[in-house]
Amino acid sequence: MTNKPIILWFRQDLRLSDNPALDYAAKSLCPIIPIYILDVRANIGAASKWWLYHSLQSLVQSLNQKLSFFIGDPQEIIDKLIRENNAAEVVWNRCYEPAVIKRDKGIKEYLKNQNVQVKSFNSALLLEPQDTLKEDNTNYKVFTAFYKKNYLQGNSKIRLPIAKPPNLNLLKIESLSLTDLSLIPKIKWYKNFEKIWQPGENGAFIALDKFLAKGLKGYKELRNRADLEYSSKLSPHLHFGEISPNIIWHNICSYSQKHGYDVDAEHFLSELVWREFSSNLLYFFPDLPQKNLQQKFDNFPWEENNDFLIKWQKGMTGYPIVDAGMRELWQTGFMHNRVRMIVASFLVKHLMINWRRGLEWFHDCLVDADIANNSASWQWVTGSGADAAPYFRIFNPILQGQKFDPEGNYTKKFVPELKQLPIKYLFSPWLAPESILAALNIRIGIDYPKPIVVHEKARQKALAAYNAISV
Ligand SMILES: Cc1cc2nc3c(=O)[nH]c(=O)nc-3n(C[C@H](O)[C@H](O)[C@H](O)COP(=O)(O)OP(=O)(O)OC[C@H]3O[C@@H](n4cnc5c(N)ncnc54)[C@H](O)[C@@H]3O)c2cc1C
């Protein structure tokens, strides 16, 4: 053991609990230099930048203001810091986005050639992609088989969380400040976010506790209801690594054993495994955000229609459940999972707009924007992905609204211009009798848009296009 400092590079692991790289550095007893580098090449959406700023602010506090900030090329920055601080080792937790894997491999190799020790750890996934292969050493493309083989035999393979190190010998070095990273977007559309979210490790634990107390019981049945709070809202916390999936996994298991919520817990854990499955797909198909997994979709006749795209983005399609979802996204940085499926299906099937346009908008607007989950999910909805929903399953936005927002509370919240409309007409306001609309002062086409496409016609057109690529 030398007493030279260790550089601890924080990335998507913005927490102190169950942080293997931090734990390793703390156990070395050497001084630790915690750093955060904003990689100039990273493509971070605007809503995610807002989250990242606040998450880093919270981490700075947890580290007693001893986090140092840099912007630029991580290899150059780390190289310089090693020389300036006479550091002997660099440690980090691994990320699984293709560009980051490539970058990190390069940095590792470079540092090893300079005789600097480098160690990396898994902190983001329950199991890493190379540990979940089939007998024949290829990766799973079907979720159920992936889940059963790797995650179903109890918790045995899922390691227990590591406790937060009791003492940290931290060293602050000269650096930029968090504000210098210019993460807070210039356009202040995010002002509601502050009321809804608490980024950072404490916020993540509060979300977990709230979910255990109020959301887990009934999760399996009620998680699809857009008007109820039966999902954990842990996704942004997971994306930024403010809480580990292991902490969530083991807390859910012990809580459900104690209270007998087995069915709900099992379902929730399977959703966490969808996250793992998406990371797996991205790991083994690095082109997932750009290329159709099923090549037949390369010939799909997507339509360029900027007018429709903008109406979809603004929540002005004339289909209230779609518009509610798109406005929820804009106003809160989040969208309920069921509604994500409805709006995504509407974009690719009713409007026949390329799924990549939807993915880009989600990437910019979601606080939980995650390349793996986002691209796997868009391809899943489109039907072009692994184990995907069949293309011919085209959601009817009227029926979906009635089913998953039965009292209309979600839709009325985000589409307040229709809030007086009787539930019978809420999801198809253009069918409401003139007398009702007039009494409520709602002019379809003026106060709320007419549907931009007719459901049945759009459905037939999408099916014909699909059949043409399927022959
Ligand atoms: C078109 C589309 C795009 C999506 N884009 C993203 C994205 O960019 N980032 C993202 O985290 N999720 C994405 N999802 C998946 C899912 O909608 C969110 O993870 C979920 O809504 C987050 O809410 P929650 O934390 O309350 O979920 P819960 O129901 O509480 O689930 C717990 C956790 O499991 C994981 N999870 C749940 N559902 C899925 C899923 N279908 N796929 C992968 N992981 C899942 C998430 O990490 C989530 O936090 C997308 C889904 C669709 C249909």
The ligand as an SDF file (V2000), in Angstrom:
LIG
                    3D

 53 58  0  0  0  0  0  0  0  0999 V2000
  -41.5010    4.4370  -25.5410 C   0  0  0  0  0  0  0  0  0  0  0  0
  -40.9070    4.2060  -24.1750 C   0  0  0  0  0  0  0  0  0  0  0  0
  -39.7390    4.8610  -23.8220 C   0  0  0  0  0  0  0  0  0  0  0  0
  -39.1630    4.6350  -22.5600 C   0  0  0  0  0  0  0  0  0  0  0  0
  -38.0210    5.3120  -22.2170 N   0  0  0  0  0  0  0  0  0  0  0  0
  -37.4410    5.0870  -21.0170 C   0  0  0  0  0  0  0  0  0  0  0  0
  -36.2610    5.7820  -20.6300 C   0  0  0  0  0  0  0  0  0  0  0  0
  -35.6950    6.5710  -21.3870 O   0  0  0  0  0  0  0  0  0  0  0  0
  -35.7550    5.5330  -19.3900 N   0  0  0  0  0  0  0  0  0  0  0  0
  -36.3290    4.6420  -18.5290 C   0  0  0  0  0  0  0  0  0  0  0  0
  -35.8210    4.4500  -17.4180 O   0  0  0  0  0  0  0  0  0  0  0  0
  -37.4180    3.9540  -18.8850 N   0  0  0  0  0  0  0  0  0  0  0  0
  -38.0060    4.1460  -20.0890 C   0  0  0  0  0  0  0  0  0  0  0  0
  -39.1480    3.4550  -20.4160 N   0  0  0  0  0  0  0  0  0  0  0  0
  -39.6100    2.3590  -19.5440 C   0  0  0  0  0  0  0  0  0  0  0  0
  -40.6410    2.7470  -18.4650 C   0  0  0  0  0  0  0  0  0  0  0  0
  -41.6690    3.5110  -19.0120 O   0  0  0  0  0  0  0  0  0  0  0  0
  -40.0340    3.5240  -17.2980 C   0  0  0  0  0  0  0  0  0  0  0  0
  -38.8850    2.8700  -16.8220 O   0  0  0  0  0  0  0  0  0  0  0  0
  -41.0380    3.6350  -16.1430 C   0  0  0  0  0  0  0  0  0  0  0  0
  -42.2020    4.2790  -16.5840 O   0  0  0  0  0  0  0  0  0  0  0  0
  -40.3990    4.4090  -15.0220 C   0  0  0  0  0  0  0  0  0  0  0  0
  -41.3370    4.6260  -14.0150 O   0  0  0  0  0  0  0  0  0  0  0  0
  -41.1750    3.9660  -12.5930 P   0  0  0  0  0  0  0  0  0  0  0  0
  -39.8000    4.1600  -12.0860 O   0  0  0  0  0  0  0  0  0  0  0  0
  -42.3010    4.5010  -11.7600 O   0  0  0  0  0  0  0  0  0  0  0  0
  -41.4070    2.4430  -12.9390 O   0  0  0  0  0  0  0  0  0  0  0  0
  -41.7560    1.1960  -11.9960 P   0  0  0  0  0  0  0  0  0  0  0  0
  -42.9870    0.5740  -12.5420 O   0  0  0  0  0  0  0  0  0  0  0  0
  -41.7580    1.5740  -10.5920 O   0  0  0  0  0  0  0  0  0  0  0  0
  -40.5660    0.1820  -12.3260 O   0  0  0  0  0  0  0  0  0  0  0  0
  -39.3710    0.1150  -11.5480 C   0  0  0  0  0  0  0  0  0  0  0  0
  -38.1600    0.2610  -12.4220 C   0  0  0  0  0  0  0  0  0  0  0  0
  -38.0820   -0.7940  -13.3770 O   0  0  0  0  0  0  0  0  0  0  0  0
  -37.5430   -0.3000  -14.6010 C   0  0  0  0  0  0  0  0  0  0  0  0
  -38.5460   -0.4540  -15.6570 N   0  0  0  0  0  0  0  0  0  0  0  0
  -39.8850   -0.4440  -15.5340 C   0  0  0  0  0  0  0  0  0  0  0  0
  -40.4730   -0.6530  -16.7270 N   0  0  0  0  0  0  0  0  0  0  0  0
  -39.4780   -0.7900  -17.6240 C   0  0  0  0  0  0  0  0  0  0  0  0
  -39.4320   -1.0280  -19.0210 C   0  0  0  0  0  0  0  0  0  0  0  0
  -40.5450   -1.1950  -19.7520 N   0  0  0  0  0  0  0  0  0  0  0  0
  -38.2350   -1.1060  -19.6260 N   0  0  0  0  0  0  0  0  0  0  0  0
  -37.0860   -0.9680  -18.9210 C   0  0  0  0  0  0  0  0  0  0  0  0
  -37.0670   -0.7450  -17.5870 N   0  0  0  0  0  0  0  0  0  0  0  0
  -38.2440   -0.6550  -16.9430 C   0  0  0  0  0  0  0  0  0  0  0  0
  -37.2430    1.1710  -14.4000 C   0  0  0  0  0  0  0  0  0  0  0  0
  -35.8900    1.3150  -14.0510 O   0  0  0  0  0  0  0  0  0  0  0  0
  -38.1580    1.5350  -13.2380 C   0  0  0  0  0  0  0  0  0  0  0  0
  -37.6980    2.6170  -12.4880 O   0  0  0  0  0  0  0  0  0  0  0  0
  -39.7650    3.7030  -21.6620 C   0  0  0  0  0  0  0  0  0  0  0  0
  -40.9430    3.0510  -22.0470 C   0  0  0  0  0  0  0  0  0  0  0  0
  -41.5180    3.3060  -23.2840 C   0  0  0  0  0  0  0  0  0  0  0  0
  -42.7880    2.5830  -23.6510 C   0  0  0  0  0  0  0  0  0  0  0  0
  1  2  1  0
  2  3  1  0
  2 52  2  0
  3  4  2  0
  4  5  1  0
  4 50  1  0
  5  6  2  0
  6  7  1  0
  6 13  1  0
  7  8  2  0
  7  9  1  0
  9 10  1  0
 10 11  2  0
 10 12  1  0
 12 13  2  0
 13 14  1  0
 14 15  1  0
 14 50  1  0
 15 16  1  0
 16 17  1  0
 16 18  1  0
 18 19  1  0
 18 20  1  0
 20 21  1  0
 20 22  1  0
 22 23  1  0
 23 24  1  0
 24 25  2  0
 24 26  1  0
 24 27  1  0
 27 28  1  0
 28 29  2  0
 28 30  1  0
 28 31  1  0
 31 32  1  0
 32 33  1  0
 33 34  1  0
 33 48  1  0
 34 35  1  0
 35 36  1  0
 35 46  1  0
 36 37  1  0
 36 45  1  0
 37 38  2  0
 38 39  1  0
 39 40  1  0
 39 45  2  0
 40 41  1  0
 40 42  2  0
 42 43  1  0
 43 44  2  0
 44 45  1  0
 46 47  1  0
 46 48  1  0
 48 49  1  0
 50 51  2  0
 51 52  1  0
 52 53  1  0
M  END
$$$$
